[in-house]
Amino acid sequence: MQALKQCDGFERVHEVLVQPRDNPDGLANWTLAAVRPRVDNEVLRGARGVIALLQQTYQLSASDPPAAKARRRR
């Protein structure tokens, strides 16, 4: 959340929702599903690099409930 808040347009975001996804190739096992309050698509496109870095750094644990936060990769 702190990394996203540094992106233009994300300053007022207070909630980030991630959605698990299959990762057969070892890629990110989650995707950014929503932020609150909503931001424009242009703002999301501007944050692609930060989101990609977060997806490379954090992964959801299979034992985490659906609303659980991401865990840092080792």
C-alpha positions as CSV (number, residue, x, y, z in Angstrom):
1,M,0.0,0.0,0.0
2,Q,2.8,2.4,0.8
3,A,4.4,1.9,-2.6
4,L,1.2,2.5,-4.4
5,K,0.4,5.6,-2.4
6,Q,3.6,7.2,-3.8
7,C,2.1,6.9,-7.4
8,D,0.2,9.9,-8.8
9,G,-3.5,9.4,-8.1
10,F,-3.1,6.9,-5.3
11,E,-2.6,9.4,-2.5
12,R,-6.1,9.0,-1.2
13,V,-6.5,5.2,-1.6
14,H,-7.1,3.5,1.7
15,E,-8.0,0.0,0.7
16,V,-6.4,-2.4,-1.8
17,L,-8.2,-5.6,-2.8
18,V,-6.1,-8.4,-4.3
19,Q,-7.5,-11.5,-6.1
20,P,-5.8,-14.9,-6.2
21,R,-5.0,-16.4,-9.6
22,D,-3.4,-19.5,-10.9
23,N,0.3,-19.2,-11.7
24,P,1.4,-22.4,-13.5
25,D,4.5,-20.7,-14.8
26,G,5.6,-19.4,-11.4
27,L,4.4,-15.9,-12.2
28,A,2.5,-13.7,-9.8
29,N,-0.3,-15.6,-8.0
30,W,-2.5,-12.5,-7.4
31,T,-3.8,-9.5,-9.3
32,L,-4.9,-6.1,-8.2
33,A,-8.7,-6.4,-8.2
34,A,-9.8,-3.0,-6.8
35,V,-8.8,0.1,-4.8
36,R,-10.9,2.3,-2.7
37,P,-11.7,5.0,-3.4
38,R,-11.6,4.2,-7.1
39,V,-9.0,5.7,-9.4
40,D,-9.1,6.4,-13.1
41,N,-7.8,3.8,-15.6
42,E,-5.1,6.2,-16.6
43,V,-3.8,6.3,-13.0
44,L,-3.8,2.5,-12.9
45,R,-1.8,2.4,-16.1
46,G,0.7,4.8,-14.6
47,A,1.2,2.5,-11.7
48,R,1.8,-0.7,-13.8
49,G,5.5,-0.7,-13.0
50,V,4.9,-0.5,-9.2
51,I,2.2,-3.2,-9.4
52,A,4.5,-5.5,-11.4
53,L,7.3,-5.0,-8.8
54,L,4.9,-5.9,-6.0
55,Q,3.7,-9.0,-7.9
56,Q,7.3,-10.1,-8.2
57,T,8.0,-9.4,-4.5
58,Y,4.9,-10.8,-2.8
59,Q,2.9,-13.9,-3.2
60,L,-0.3,-15.2,-1.6
61,S,0.0,-18.3,0.6
62,A,-2.3,-21.1,-0.4
63,S,-3.4,-21.3,3.2
64,D,-4.4,-17.7,3.4
65,P,-8.1,-16.9,3.4
66,P,-9.3,-15.0,0.3
67,A,-9.2,-11.6,2.0
68,A,-5.7,-12.2,3.4
69,K,-2.8,-9.9,2.7
70,A,0.1,-10.9,0.4
71,R,3.2,-12.4,2.0
72,R,6.7,-11.3,1.0
73,R,8.5,-13.7,-1.3
74,R,11.9,-15.1,-0.1
